Amino acid sequence: MHAPTKRSGSAHSCSSCLPRQRNDRAYALELALKYGIHLDTVIGYRQKYLREIGKTETDAEFLRHRAEVEIDWEHIQETIKAERNRRENVA
């Protein structure tokens, strides 16, 4: 999984985006668990985001899986780069 991307356009109010953002986070975690890859990426970016906005984790699923991974940013960046290269070579 990659870092969260900014949504373009200002047609959506913040309140209409909140449920979708929650679903995106849950879906990212679900995919990482289903395929057994990028769990460190999803958890790492989630922790980074929460730290930046001054919040602590409250989502039970993220709390449960956080202890399963070590957040190594060098490894995460290498994994993202390898995934991008793989996708470019397939296209």
Helices and strands as residue ranges (DSSP letters): H 14-35, H 39-52, H 60-66, H 73-90
